[in-house]
Amino acid sequence: MTDDRAGQRALRPRGRRSVLLVALLLTLVAVADLVVVLVWTPSAAGWRQAVHRLLFELWPVLVITAFLLTFYETYLHTRLLREITRLTGPGIVETLLPRQIMRTFLTSIYGENDANDEVVAGVLGGEGWLERGGDLTISTHTTVDYDLRAVDHETYHLTSTTSYSFRKNVPVDQFVIFATSNALLRDSIISGSRLPLIDLWFIPDASLFQYTVEDMMQSVQLKIDYIDGHGRRRASESSRLRLVDVKFDQWADYLTFFRESMGPLPRQNPRTYMSDLRIFRCDLGDIAGDDHVVSAIERLTVRSVMRQRIDDGYCYWVSPYPCYVERITMNAKELTLDGAPAREFRIVPFTFRSNTSSARWLRAEELGDLEVRSWLLPGHGVALLWRDQLP
């Protein structure tokens, strides 16, 4: 309780001290005025008598004003604000756009900075220009499964299965995949995309990029629970997805930094990345079948297989939008072939909080589910590291 009161005192407006100082000065002036009235009595009528009459009527006004200022600042102000907030605060907030609320709040805390826009989009899960978050993508139940299986002694297949359940149905009928081998794009695409449903593939080895992307295109599967054109809930699953390659002259429609500067990142030229970036889109109506129209997505599961080099020594999952993650599973039992050196592994979360039970290097059989049970924002995630087992 003492800490709470200290915190409330620390949060009082700085202007309160100034108001109380004014009240004190008014009180001192009133006292001086009263002393003058009592000591000085003009003997004849004239301007001295008028001044004396003015001072006689002024000192009670000064005392009353000082009392009202003190009473308001020390007692009434806090209670009025608390009552107004209780009665109208939530109602006022609900009428504002999410972006207005978050932008104003961050500016008051961080100060004016263009980089605040990235925080706004990351926390909100979108730009927040529609009332009640109609344009936001937020998953309230998320699970991630990674399975690593060696293809040979140099490469392995990374099979990822990620499931999302969205807080509000996402009004979209397209799913977009970004694939890149460029580190700058890897770190910029999540914040540079304003699309509701996306996935990001990063292939560290540029020599494997085109081969791996073509291979992955054949492996992508989506499962969706959606709302059709008549408002009915339906479910559908794709055994093979038809992905359309987006031409580079349309990339600016998908990534902000191809249209304008984005914080410290200057505007980029799409031609610079023609060899290490590909964008694919999928019409979710093709999955629905029976000619159903997809008007909104309620749940989404994405499965893909990516070929990577074993000597990279790591793989990771990063949240594409705000996600409450239940668990993340990393299965690496099949990463080591017979005759290859034994390997040990370590799970490294970069999150607000995780339930990592051990920071030691472990055998593949010792890797368990990581029970996260926490919010992850874009840029948060979990990495799996490995190395040859030490003697």
LODOGU-544060 format. One record per residue (C-alpha): residue number from 1; residue in three letters; z negated, x negated, y. Coordinates in nm, 2 decimals, m for minus. Layout:
REM residues N
rec n NUM res Ala zz Z xx X yy Y
...
***
This chain:
REM residues 391
rec n 1 res Met zz 0.00 xx 0.00 yy 0.00
rec n 2 res Thr zz m0.08 xx m0.29 yy 0.24
rec n 3 res Asp zz 0.26 xx m0.45 yy 0.17
rec n 4 res Asp zz 0.43 xx m0.11 yy 0.24
rec n 5 res Arg zz 0.25 xx m0.07 yy 0.58
rec n 6 res Ala zz 0.33 xx m0.43 yy 0.67
rec n 7 res Gly zz 0.70 xx m0.37 yy 0.59
rec n 8 res Gln zz 0.70 xx m0.05 yy 0.80
rec n 9 res Arg zz 0.55 xx m0.24 yy 1.09
rec n 10 res Ala zz 0.82 xx m0.51 yy 1.05
rec n 11 res Leu zz 1.09 xx m0.25 yy 1.05
rec n 12 res Arg zz 0.98 xx m0.09 yy 1.38
rec n 13 res Pro zz 1.24 xx m0.11 yy 1.66
rec n 14 res Arg zz 1.20 xx m0.40 yy 1.89
rec n 15 res Gly zz 1.24 xx m0.15 yy 2.18
rec n 16 res Arg zz 0.89 xx 0.00 yy 2.10
rec n 17 res Arg zz 0.72 xx m0.31 yy 2.25
rec n 18 res Ser zz 0.91 xx m0.27 yy 2.57
rec n 19 res Val zz 0.82 xx 0.10 yy 2.60
rec n 20 res Leu zz 0.45 xx 0.03 yy 2.54
rec n 21 res Leu zz 0.47 xx m0.25 yy 2.80
rec n 22 res Val zz 0.62 xx m0.01 yy 3.05
rec n 23 res Ala zz 0.34 xx 0.24 yy 2.97
rec n 24 res Leu zz 0.08 xx m0.03 yy 3.04
rec n 25 res Leu zz 0.24 xx m0.13 yy 3.37
rec n 26 res Leu zz 0.25 xx 0.24 yy 3.48
rec n 27 res Thr zz m0.12 xx 0.26 yy 3.39
rec n 28 res Leu zz m0.20 xx m0.05 yy 3.60
rec n 29 res Val zz 0.00 xx 0.09 yy 3.89
rec n 30 res Ala zz m0.18 xx 0.42 yy 3.86
rec n 31 res Val zz m0.52 xx 0.25 yy 3.87
rec n 32 res Ala zz m0.42 xx 0.04 yy 4.17
rec n 33 res Asp zz m0.29 xx 0.36 yy 4.34
rec n 34 res Leu zz m0.62 xx 0.54 yy 4.28
rec n 35 res Val zz m0.82 xx 0.25 yy 4.42
rec n 36 res Val zz m0.61 xx 0.25 yy 4.74
rec n 37 res Val zz m0.66 xx 0.63 yy 4.77
rec n 38 res Leu zz m1.03 xx 0.60 yy 4.74
rec n 39 res Val zz m1.07 xx 0.30 yy 4.96
rec n 40 res Trp zz m0.82 xx 0.38 yy 5.23
rec n 41 res Thr zz m0.86 xx 0.69 yy 5.44
rec n 42 res Pro zz m0.64 xx 0.73 yy 5.75
rec n 43 res Ser zz m0.83 xx 0.84 yy 6.06
rec n 44 res Ala zz m0.54 xx 1.02 yy 6.23
rec n 45 res Ala zz m0.25 xx 1.23 yy 6.13
rec n 46 res Gly zz 0.09 xx 1.06 yy 6.11
rec n 47 res Trp zz 0.29 xx 0.85 yy 5.87
rec n 48 res Arg zz m0.03 xx 0.69 yy 5.73
rec n 49 res Gln zz m0.16 xx 1.03 yy 5.64
rec n 50 res Ala zz 0.17 xx 1.11 yy 5.47
rec n 51 res Val zz 0.16 xx 0.79 yy 5.27
rec n 52 res His zz m0.20 xx 0.86 yy 5.17
rec n 53 res Arg zz m0.10 xx 1.21 yy 5.05
rec n 54 res Leu zz 0.19 xx 1.06 yy 4.85
rec n 55 res Leu zz m0.03 xx 0.81 yy 4.68
rec n 56 res Phe zz m0.29 xx 1.08 yy 4.61
rec n 57 res Glu zz m0.03 xx 1.29 yy 4.43
rec n 58 res Leu zz 0.15 xx 1.00 yy 4.26
rec n 59 res Trp zz m0.13 xx 0.84 yy 4.05
rec n 60 res Pro zz m0.18 xx 1.14 yy 3.82
rec n 61 res Val zz 0.19 xx 1.15 yy 3.75
rec n 62 res Leu zz 0.19 xx 0.78 yy 3.66
rec n 63 res Val zz m0.11 xx 0.83 yy 3.42
rec n 64 res Ile zz 0.05 xx 1.13 yy 3.25
rec n 65 res Thr zz 0.38 xx 0.95 yy 3.21
rec n 66 res Ala zz 0.21 xx 0.65 yy 3.06
rec n 67 res Phe zz 0.01 xx 0.87 yy 2.82
rec n 68 res Leu zz 0.33 xx 1.06 yy 2.71
rec n 69 res Leu zz 0.52 xx 0.73 yy 2.65
rec n 70 res Thr zz 0.23 xx 0.59 yy 2.44
rec n 71 res Phe zz 0.19 xx 0.91 yy 2.25
rec n 72 res Tyr zz 0.56 xx 0.94 yy 2.17
rec n 73 res Glu zz 0.60 xx 0.58 yy 2.06
rec n 74 res Thr zz 0.28 xx 0.55 yy 1.85
rec n 75 res Tyr zz 0.26 xx 0.89 yy 1.69
rec n 76 res Leu zz 0.55 xx 1.14 yy 1.76
rec n 77 res His zz 0.86 xx 0.92 yy 1.72
rec n 78 res Thr zz 0.80 xx 0.82 yy 1.36
rec n 79 res Arg zz 0.72 xx 1.17 yy 1.25
rec n 80 res Leu zz 1.02 xx 1.32 yy 1.43
rec n 81 res Leu zz 1.26 xx 1.07 yy 1.26
rec n 82 res Arg zz 1.10 xx 1.13 yy 0.92
rec n 83 res Glu zz 1.13 xx 1.51 yy 0.96
rec n 84 res Ile zz 1.49 xx 1.50 yy 1.09
rec n 85 res Thr zz 1.59 xx 1.27 yy 0.81
rec n 86 res Arg zz 1.43 xx 1.50 yy 0.55
rec n 87 res Leu zz 1.60 xx 1.81 yy 0.69
rec n 88 res Thr zz 1.95 xx 1.68 yy 0.78
rec n 89 res Gly zz 1.99 xx 1.32 yy 0.65
rec n 90 res Pro zz 2.14 xx 1.39 yy 0.31
rec n 91 res Gly zz 2.36 xx 1.67 yy 0.46
rec n 92 res Ile zz 2.49 xx 1.44 yy 0.73
rec n 93 res Val zz 2.56 xx 1.16 yy 0.48
rec n 94 res Glu zz 2.75 xx 1.39 yy 0.25
rec n 95 res Thr zz 2.99 xx 1.50 yy 0.53
rec n 96 res Leu zz 3.08 xx 1.14 yy 0.61
rec n 97 res Leu zz 3.35 xx 0.94 yy 0.42
rec n 98 res Pro zz 3.21 xx 0.68 yy 0.18
rec n 99 res Arg zz 3.39 xx 0.40 yy 0.36
rec n 100 res Gln zz 3.23 xx 0.50 yy 0.69
rec n 101 res Ile zz 2.88 xx 0.50 yy 0.55
rec n 102 res Met zz 2.92 xx 0.17 yy 0.36
rec n 103 res Arg zz 3.11 xx m0.01 yy 0.64
rec n 104 res Thr zz 2.85 xx 0.09 yy 0.90
rec n 105 res Phe zz 2.56 xx m0.01 yy 0.68
rec n 106 res Leu zz 2.71 xx m0.35 yy 0.59
rec n 107 res Thr zz 2.79 xx m0.42 yy 0.96
rec n 108 res Ser zz 2.43 xx m0.35 yy 1.06
rec n 109 res Ile zz 2.30 xx m0.59 yy 0.79
rec n 110 res Tyr zz 2.57 xx m0.86 yy 0.77
rec n 111 res Gly zz 2.72 xx m0.84 yy 1.11
rec n 112 res Glu zz 3.08 xx m0.78 yy 1.20
rec n 113 res Asn zz 3.30 xx m0.95 yy 0.95
rec n 114 res Asp zz 3.64 xx m0.87 yy 0.80
rec n 115 res Ala zz 3.52 xx m0.99 yy 0.46
rec n 116 res Asn zz 3.29 xx m0.69 yy 0.46
rec n 117 res Asp zz 3.59 xx m0.48 yy 0.35
rec n 118 res Glu zz 3.60 xx m0.66 yy 0.02
rec n 119 res Val zz 3.23 xx m0.58 yy m0.04
rec n 120 res Val zz 3.30 xx m0.21 yy 0.06
rec n 121 res Ala zz 3.58 xx m0.18 yy m0.19
rec n 122 res Gly zz 3.39 xx m0.36 yy m0.46
rec n 123 res Val zz 3.08 xx m0.15 yy m0.43
rec n 124 res Leu zz 3.26 xx 0.18 yy m0.39
rec n 125 res Gly zz 3.53 xx 0.12 yy m0.65
rec n 126 res Gly zz 3.81 xx 0.20 yy m0.41
rec n 127 res Glu zz 3.88 xx 0.24 yy m0.04
rec n 128 res Gly zz 3.66 xx 0.54 yy 0.01
rec n 129 res Trp zz 3.89 xx 0.74 yy 0.25
rec n 130 res Leu zz 3.85 xx 1.07 yy 0.07
rec n 131 res Glu zz 3.55 xx 1.30 yy 0.09
rec n 132 res Arg zz 3.29 xx 1.28 yy m0.18
rec n 133 res Gly zz 3.45 xx 0.98 yy m0.34
rec n 134 res Gly zz 3.77 xx 1.15 yy m0.45
rec n 135 res Asp zz 3.96 xx 0.81 yy m0.45
rec n 136 res Leu zz 3.69 xx 0.60 yy m0.62
rec n 137 res Thr zz 3.70 xx 0.46 yy m0.97
rec n 138 res Ile zz 3.35 xx 0.42 yy m1.12
rec n 139 res Ser zz 3.27 xx 0.39 yy m1.49
rec n 140 res Thr zz 2.92 xx 0.51 yy m1.58
rec n 141 res His zz 2.95 xx 0.42 yy m1.95
rec n 142 res Thr zz 3.13 xx 0.10 yy m2.05
rec n 143 res Thr zz 3.15 xx m0.10 yy m2.37
rec n 144 res Val zz 3.34 xx m0.42 yy m2.43
rec n 145 res Asp zz 3.44 xx m0.57 yy m2.77
rec n 146 res Tyr zz 3.60 xx m0.92 yy m2.80
rec n 147 res Asp zz 3.72 xx m1.05 yy m3.13
rec n 148 res Leu zz 3.85 xx m1.41 yy m3.17
rec n 149 res Arg zz 4.06 xx m1.50 yy m3.47
rec n 150 res Ala zz 4.23 xx m1.83 yy m3.52
rec n 151 res Val zz 4.61 xx m1.82 yy m3.57
rec n 152 res Asp zz 4.63 xx m2.20 yy m3.65
rec n 153 res His zz 4.43 xx m2.50 yy m3.55
rec n 154 res Glu zz 4.55 xx m2.48 yy m3.19
rec n 155 res Thr zz 4.57 xx m2.12 yy m3.09
rec n 156 res Tyr zz 4.38 xx m1.79 yy m3.15
rec n 157 res His zz 4.43 xx m1.42 yy m3.10
rec n 158 res Leu zz 4.18 xx m1.26 yy m2.86
rec n 159 res Thr zz 4.16 xx m0.89 yy m2.93
rec n 160 res Ser zz 3.98 xx m0.70 yy m2.66
rec n 161 res Thr zz 3.88 xx m0.33 yy m2.67
rec n 162 res Thr zz 3.72 xx m0.19 yy m2.35
rec n 163 res Ser zz 3.61 xx 0.17 yy m2.31
rec n 164 res Tyr zz 3.54 xx 0.35 yy m1.98
rec n 165 res Ser zz 3.39 xx 0.69 yy m1.90
rec n 166 res Phe zz 3.44 xx 0.77 yy m1.53
rec n 167 res Arg zz 3.18 xx 0.94 yy m1.31
rec n 168 res Lys zz 3.45 xx 1.16 yy m1.16
rec n 169 res Asn zz 3.78 xx 1.23 yy m1.32
rec n 170 res Val zz 4.03 xx 0.97 yy m1.18
rec n 171 res Pro zz 4.33 xx 1.16 yy m1.03
rec n 172 res Val zz 4.60 xx 0.93 yy m1.15
rec n 173 res Asp zz 4.89 xx 0.94 yy m1.40
rec n 174 res Gln zz 4.97 xx 0.57 yy m1.42
rec n 175 res Phe zz 4.80 xx 0.26 yy m1.57
rec n 176 res Val zz 4.89 xx m0.08 yy m1.43
rec n 177 res Ile zz 4.86 xx m0.42 yy m1.59
rec n 178 res Phe zz 4.86 xx m0.75 yy m1.41
rec n 179 res Ala zz 4.93 xx m1.07 yy m1.61
rec n 180 res Thr zz 4.91 xx m1.42 yy m1.45
rec n 181 res Ser zz 4.85 xx m1.78 yy m1.53
rec n 182 res Asn zz 4.78 xx m1.87 yy m1.17
rec n 183 res Ala zz 4.41 xx m1.93 yy m1.08
rec n 184 res Leu zz 4.44 xx m1.81 yy m0.72
rec n 185 res Leu zz 4.59 xx m1.48 yy m0.84
rec n 186 res Arg zz 4.33 xx m1.45 yy m1.11
rec n 187 res Asp zz 4.06 xx m1.45 yy m0.84
rec n 188 res Ser zz 4.25 xx m1.23 yy m0.59
rec n 189 res Ile zz 4.41 xx m0.95 yy m0.79
rec n 190 res Ile zz 4.09 xx m0.74 yy m0.85
rec n 191 res Ser zz 4.01 xx m0.73 yy m0.48
rec n 192 res Gly zz 4.38 xx m0.72 yy m0.38
rec n 193 res Ser zz 4.46 xx m0.41 yy m0.59
rec n 194 res Arg zz 4.38 xx m0.06 yy m0.46
rec n 195 res Leu zz 4.51 xx 0.11 yy m0.77
rec n 196 res Pro zz 4.27 xx 0.34 yy m0.96
rec n 197 res Leu zz 4.33 xx 0.22 yy m1.32
rec n 198 res Ile zz 4.42 xx m0.15 yy m1.38
rec n 199 res Asp zz 4.38 xx m0.43 yy m1.63
rec n 200 res Leu zz 4.41 xx m0.80 yy m1.58
rec n 201 res Trp zz 4.54 xx m1.06 yy m1.82
rec n 202 res Phe zz 4.48 xx m1.42 yy m1.75
rec n 203 res Ile zz 4.65 xx m1.69 yy m1.96
rec n 204 res Pro zz 4.52 xx m2.03 yy m1.86
rec n 205 res Asp zz 4.80 xx m2.23 yy m2.03
rec n 206 res Ala zz 5.12 xx m2.18 yy m1.82
rec n 207 res Ser zz 5.33 xx m2.30 yy m2.10
rec n 208 res Leu zz 5.22 xx m2.00 yy m2.31
rec n 209 res Phe zz 5.24 xx m1.75 yy m2.03
rec n 210 res Gln zz 5.58 xx m1.58 yy m2.09
rec n 211 res Tyr zz 5.54 xx m1.59 yy m2.47
rec n 212 res Thr zz 5.19 xx m1.45 yy m2.46
rec n 213 res Val zz 5.28 xx m1.17 yy m2.22
rec n 214 res Glu zz 5.58 xx m1.06 yy m2.43
rec n 215 res Asp zz 5.36 xx m1.07 yy m2.74
rec n 216 res Met zz 5.08 xx m0.87 yy m2.57
rec n 217 res Met zz 5.32 xx m0.60 yy m2.45
rec n 218 res Gln zz 5.37 xx m0.51 yy m2.81
rec n 219 res Ser zz 5.00 xx m0.49 yy m2.88
rec n 220 res Val zz 4.87 xx m0.27 yy m2.60
rec n 221 res Gln zz 4.72 xx 0.06 yy m2.70
rec n 222 res Leu zz 4.56 xx 0.32 yy m2.48
rec n 223 res Lys zz 4.33 xx 0.62 yy m2.57
rec n 224 res Ile zz 4.27 xx 0.87 yy m2.30
rec n 225 res Asp zz 4.07 xx 1.19 yy m2.24
rec n 226 res Tyr zz 4.25 xx 1.37 yy m1.96
rec n 227 res Ile zz 4.28 xx 1.69 yy m1.76
rec n 228 res Asp zz 4.62 xx 1.85 yy m1.79
rec n 229 res Gly zz 4.81 xx 2.05 yy m1.53
rec n 230 res His zz 4.62 xx 2.37 yy m1.62
rec n 231 res Gly zz 4.27 xx 2.21 yy m1.59
rec n 232 res Arg zz 4.21 xx 2.19 yy m1.96
rec n 233 res Arg zz 4.05 xx 1.88 yy m2.13
rec n 234 res Arg zz 4.27 xx 1.70 yy m2.38
rec n 235 res Ala zz 4.26 xx 1.37 yy m2.58
rec n 236 res Ser zz 4.55 xx 1.15 yy m2.68
rec n 237 res Glu zz 4.60 xx 0.81 yy m2.83
rec n 238 res Ser zz 4.90 xx 0.57 yy m2.81
rec n 239 res Ser zz 5.00 xx 0.36 yy m3.11
rec n 240 res Arg zz 5.25 xx 0.17 yy m2.90
rec n 241 res Leu zz 5.27 xx 0.18 yy m2.52
rec n 242 res Arg zz 5.59 xx 0.18 yy m2.32
rec n 243 res Leu zz 5.54 xx m0.07 yy m2.04
rec n 244 res Val zz 5.78 xx m0.09 yy m1.75
rec n 245 res Asp zz 5.82 xx m0.43 yy m1.58
rec n 246 res Val zz 5.77 xx m0.40 yy m1.20
rec n 247 res Lys zz 6.03 xx m0.60 yy m1.01
rec n 248 res Phe zz 5.90 xx m0.87 yy m0.77
rec n 249 res Asp zz 6.05 xx m0.69 yy m0.47
rec n 250 res Gln zz 5.81 xx m0.40 yy m0.54
rec n 251 res Trp zz 5.50 xx m0.62 yy m0.59
rec n 252 res Ala zz 5.38 xx m0.55 yy m0.23
rec n 253 res Asp zz 5.33 xx m0.19 yy m0.33
rec n 254 res Tyr zz 5.08 xx m0.30 yy m0.59
rec n 255 res Leu zz 4.89 xx m0.59 yy m0.43
rec n 256 res Thr zz 4.76 xx m0.59 yy m0.07
rec n 257 res Phe zz 4.80 xx m0.97 yy m0.02
rec n 258 res Phe zz 5.18 xx m0.94 yy m0.06
rec n 259 res Arg zz 5.18 xx m0.71 yy 0.25
rec n 260 res Glu zz 4.92 xx m0.86 yy 0.48
rec n 261 res Ser zz 4.64 xx m1.12 yy 0.51
rec n 262 res Met zz 4.33 xx m1.03 yy 0.31
rec n 263 res Gly zz 4.03 xx m1.20 yy 0.46
rec n 264 res Pro zz 4.06 xx m1.58 yy 0.43
rec n 265 res Leu zz 4.37 xx m1.54 yy 0.20
rec n 266 res Pro zz 4.69 xx m1.54 yy 0.41
rec n 267 res Arg zz 4.98 xx m1.31 yy 0.33
rec n 268 res Gln zz 5.15 xx m1.44 yy 0.01
rec n 269 res Asn zz 5.52 xx m1.46 yy m0.07
rec n 270 res Pro zz 5.61 xx m1.28 yy m0.40
rec n 271 res Arg zz 5.88 xx m1.53 yy m0.47
rec n 272 res Thr zz 5.62 xx m1.81 yy m0.50
rec n 273 res Tyr zz 5.47 xx m1.64 yy m0.81
rec n 274 res Met zz 5.78 xx m1.53 yy m1.00
rec n 275 res Ser zz 5.71 xx m1.77 yy m1.28
rec n 276 res Asp zz 5.34 xx m1.70 yy m1.32
rec n 277 res Leu zz 5.29 xx m1.33 yy m1.24
rec n 278 res Arg zz 5.41 xx m1.01 yy m1.40
rec n 279 res Ile zz 5.32 xx m0.65 yy m1.33
rec n 280 res Phe zz 5.36 xx m0.37 yy m1.57
rec n 281 res Arg zz 5.31 xx 0.01 yy m1.52
rec n 282 res Cys zz 5.27 xx 0.28 yy m1.78
rec n 283 res Asp zz 5.33 xx 0.65 yy m1.73
rec n 284 res Leu zz 5.02 xx 0.82 yy m1.89
rec n 285 res Gly zz 5.22 xx 1.13 yy m1.94
rec n 286 res Asp zz 5.41 xx 0.95 yy m2.22
rec n 287 res Ile zz 5.09 xx 0.92 yy m2.41
rec n 288 res Ala zz 4.98 xx 1.28 yy m2.36
rec n 289 res Gly zz 5.26 xx 1.42 yy m2.57
rec n 290 res Asp zz 5.37 xx 1.79 yy m2.60
rec n 291 res Asp zz 5.50 xx 1.76 yy m2.25
rec n 292 res His zz 5.15 xx 1.79 yy m2.11
rec n 293 res Val zz 5.10 xx 1.68 yy m1.74
rec n 294 res Val zz 4.82 xx 1.43 yy m1.69
rec n 295 res Ser zz 4.65 xx 1.52 yy m1.36
rec n 296 res Ala zz 4.33 xx 1.32 yy m1.40
rec n 297 res Ile zz 4.16 xx 1.07 yy m1.65
rec n 298 res Glu zz 3.81 xx 1.13 yy m1.78
rec n 299 res Arg zz 3.78 xx 0.85 yy m2.04
rec n 300 res Leu zz 4.00 xx 0.55 yy m2.11
rec n 301 res Thr zz 4.00 xx 0.29 yy m2.39
rec n 302 res Val zz 4.23 xx m0.02 yy m2.36
rec n 303 res Arg zz 4.31 xx m0.24 yy m2.66
rec n 304 res Ser zz 4.52 xx m0.56 yy m2.64
rec n 305 res Val zz 4.58 xx m0.88 yy m2.82
rec n 306 res Met zz 4.63 xx m1.21 yy m2.63
rec n 307 res Arg zz 4.72 xx m1.55 yy m2.77
rec n 308 res Gln zz 4.52 xx m1.83 yy m2.62
rec n 309 res Arg zz 4.46 xx m2.20 yy m2.69
rec n 310 res Ile zz 4.14 xx m2.29 yy m2.87
rec n 311 res Asp zz 4.08 xx m2.61 yy m2.68
rec n 312 res Asp zz 4.04 xx m2.40 yy m2.36
rec n 313 res Gly zz 3.68 xx m2.37 yy m2.47
rec n 314 res Tyr zz 3.61 xx m2.03 yy m2.32
rec n 315 res Cys zz 3.71 xx m1.67 yy m2.28
rec n 316 res Tyr zz 3.56 xx m1.40 yy m2.05
rec n 317 res Trp zz 3.56 xx m1.04 yy m1.95
rec n 318 res Val zz 3.55 xx m0.93 yy m1.58
rec n 319 res Ser zz 3.48 xx m0.58 yy m1.45
rec n 320 res Pro zz 3.79 xx m0.44 yy m1.27
rec n 321 res Tyr zz 3.58 xx m0.17 yy m1.09
rec n 322 res Pro zz 3.21 xx m0.08 yy m1.07
rec n 323 res Cys zz 3.10 xx m0.03 yy m1.43
rec n 324 res Tyr zz 2.76 xx 0.05 yy m1.58
rec n 325 res Val zz 2.80 xx m0.17 yy m1.89
rec n 326 res Glu zz 2.60 xx m0.07 yy m2.20
rec n 327 res Arg zz 2.69 xx m0.37 yy m2.42
rec n 328 res Ile zz 2.93 xx m0.65 yy m2.46
rec n 329 res Thr zz 3.02 xx m0.78 yy m2.81
rec n 330 res Met zz 3.16 xx m1.13 yy m2.88
rec n 331 res Asn zz 3.27 xx m1.19 yy m3.24
rec n 332 res Ala zz 3.39 xx m1.54 yy m3.31
rec n 333 res Lys zz 3.33 xx m1.57 yy m3.68
rec n 334 res Glu zz 3.70 xx m1.61 yy m3.75
rec n 335 res Leu zz 3.77 xx m1.86 yy m3.47
rec n 336 res Thr zz 3.72 xx m2.17 yy m3.70
rec n 337 res Leu zz 3.97 xx m2.22 yy m3.99
rec n 338 res Asp zz 3.88 xx m2.42 yy m4.30
rec n 339 res Gly zz 3.91 xx m2.79 yy m4.23
rec n 340 res Ala zz 3.84 xx m2.75 yy m3.86
rec n 341 res Pro zz 3.53 xx m2.89 yy m3.70
rec n 342 res Ala zz 3.23 xx m2.65 yy m3.69
rec n 343 res Arg zz 3.18 xx m2.49 yy m3.35
rec n 344 res Glu zz 2.88 xx m2.36 yy m3.16
rec n 345 res Phe zz 2.88 xx m2.09 yy m2.89
rec n 346 res Arg zz 2.70 xx m1.98 yy m2.58
rec n 347 res Ile zz 2.72 xx m1.65 yy m2.39
rec n 348 res Val zz 2.70 xx m1.69 yy m2.01
rec n 349 res Pro zz 2.67 xx m1.37 yy m1.81
rec n 350 res Phe zz 2.75 xx m1.36 yy m1.44
rec n 351 res Thr zz 2.59 xx m1.03 yy m1.35
rec n 352 res Phe zz 2.30 xx m0.88 yy m1.15
rec n 353 res Arg zz 2.10 xx m0.87 yy m1.47
rec n 354 res Ser zz 2.15 xx m0.91 yy m1.84
rec n 355 res Asn zz 1.94 xx m0.91 yy m2.16
rec n 356 res Thr zz 2.05 xx m1.25 yy m2.28
rec n 357 res Ser zz 1.80 xx m1.35 yy m2.54
rec n 358 res Ser zz 1.89 xx m1.72 yy m2.57
rec n 359 res Ala zz 2.05 xx m1.99 yy m2.35
rec n 360 res Arg zz 2.10 xx m2.22 yy m2.65
rec n 361 res Trp zz 2.42 xx m2.31 yy m2.83
rec n 362 res Leu zz 2.44 xx m2.08 yy m3.13
rec n 363 res Arg zz 2.65 xx m2.06 yy m3.45
rec n 364 res Ala zz 2.91 xx m1.78 yy m3.46
rec n 365 res Glu zz 2.70 xx m1.59 yy m3.71
rec n 366 res Glu zz 2.41 xx m1.59 yy m3.46
rec n 367 res Leu zz 2.60 xx m1.42 yy m3.18
rec n 368 res Gly zz 2.48 xx m1.07 yy m3.13
rec n 369 res Asp zz 2.56 xx m0.78 yy m2.90
rec n 370 res Leu zz 2.47 xx m0.85 yy m2.54
rec n 371 res Glu zz 2.28 xx m0.54 yy m2.43
rec n 372 res Val zz 2.36 xx m0.55 yy m2.06
rec n 373 res Arg zz 2.25 xx m0.20 yy m1.94
rec n 374 res Ser zz 2.33 xx m0.28 yy m1.58
rec n 375 res Trp zz 2.59 xx m0.23 yy m1.31
rec n 376 res Leu zz 2.87 xx m0.48 yy m1.28
rec n 377 res Leu zz 3.09 xx m0.49 yy m0.97
rec n 378 res Pro zz 3.44 xx m0.64 yy m0.96
rec n 379 res Gly zz 3.40 xx m1.02 yy m1.02
rec n 380 res His zz 3.10 xx m0.97 yy m1.24
rec n 381 res Gly zz 3.14 xx m1.03 yy m1.61
rec n 382 res Val zz 3.05 xx m1.24 yy m1.92
rec n 383 res Ala zz 3.19 xx m1.56 yy m2.06
rec n 384 res Leu zz 3.19 xx m1.70 yy m2.41
rec n 385 res Leu zz 3.19 xx m2.08 yy m2.43
rec n 386 res Trp zz 3.24 xx m2.30 yy m2.73
rec n 387 res Arg zz 3.24 xx m2.66 yy m2.83
rec n 388 res Asp zz 3.25 xx m2.87 yy m3.15
rec n 389 res Gln zz 2.91 xx m2.87 yy m3.31
rec n 390 res Leu zz 2.71 xx m3.18 yy m3.22
rec n 391 res Pro zz 2.60 xx m3.40 yy m3.51
***
